[in-house]
Amino acid sequence: MDYTIEGTTKRYKGNSSCSYPSYLPKEEELCQYGCEFEFYINIEKYDYRKTIQAFVKALYDITSADILVDEISIPNASDKNRCMQIKPDISLQDNGVEISVPISCQEGIIHFIDKITPLIDKYGYTNEETGFHIHISTIKKSSAHIDFYRFMLLCENSNLLTSWEPREGFSQNVMDILSSCAKREARIIN
């Protein structure tokens, strides 16, 4: 696969013959979505650079967006939020990686979660240091009601909430929080 160099970032041109739609949010949609997967590459089993290339090839098959790969720093391309990104996660140790998906519609975020999670299961691992973040924002400046529980259940359907180890403190698993509440408290949270 050919790429161009932009500073320390390799830009792989998007797959114009990708069998999946672009998943770009439409103007009439209320929200747009993104997500980040933080994980470690299992370097006891896989070569780090070869694994990054395996991710590039796999991501190429699931998106028509350009793929930005940087093993040194965070890509700073002006269109980075419209690209798939593989980059170091500054909160993790040397073999820690973050994959960020392009801004997409609801169907797109489901697609990316379903396709990327098995890759992480194959080549990497998660622990109390890693995380998964979903970004939900409105397209228009007017306020919107976000159904947080619907997206939490979406994540559970993809086994994301059980893939990351339970942890106490600053960042906790939502399912752990809700299961620790009495039913009455959980209903109030909803």
Secondary structure, DSSP 8 states (H G I E B T S, - for coil): --EEEETTEEEE---TT-SS------TT-SEEEEEEEEEEE-TTTS-HHHHHHHHHHHHHHH-SS-EEE-SSS----TTGGGSEEEEE-TTS-TTEEEEE--SB-HHHHHHHHHHHHHHHHHHEE--TT--EEEEEEESSSS-----HHHHHHHHHHTTHHHHS----SSS--HHHHHHTS-HHHHHHH-
